[in-house]
């Protein structure tokens, strides 16, 4: 295994995850604000689940995002 290449591949994947996640969160919050489901002062509980199928590994990553 080439550690440097492996590290670069992980970083590339995490960049994709980060960009996609941010876009989805922003779109969902905007839609909820337009529909009146959110007021804009909430703290949203978040959870991301990382699955590595071939390794039978699953990790939940919990957090919060405040809207103000």
N, C-alpha and C positions, 0 to 999 in steps of 0.2 A: 504494500500500500504506500502510495506517495502522500505523506502527511500534508505537504504544502498544497497539493492539488485537492485533496480531500477537504482541507480547511477552506479553500476558495469556493469549492462546490457548496459547502454548507452555507457560507456567507451569501452566495448567489441565491440559494433557496430561501434563506431567511429574509433577504431583501424583497423577494417576490411575495412572501407571506406578509411582511410588514406593509408593503404598498397596497396589496389587495385588501388586507384587513382594515386599514385606515379608510379606504374608499368605501367599503361596505358599511362601516360604522357611520361615517359621515352621511351617506345616503339614507340609511335607516333612521338616523336622528332627524335629518331634515324632513323626511316624509312624516315621521311621528309628530314633529312640530307643526307642520302644515295641517295635519289631521286633528290637532288639538290633544293628542295623547301625551305629549310632554309640554311642560311650561317653560323649560329652559334653565331651571335651577336645580334639577335633579342630579343625583349621583347614580350612575349606572353600574350595576354589578356585571362584571364580565368574566367569561371563562373561555379559554382556548384549550382544545384537546389535541395533543400531538400524538399521532399514531405512527409507529414504525412497524408495519405489518409483518415483514419477514423476520423481525426480531421479537415479535409478540410483545411489544413494549408500548404502553400508553401512559401519558403524563398529562394531568390537568394543570393549567396555569391560570390561577384566579387573580382578579384585580378589580379595580374600580376606575371609572372615568367620570370626573365631574364636568357638568356642562357650563359651569360659570367659574 
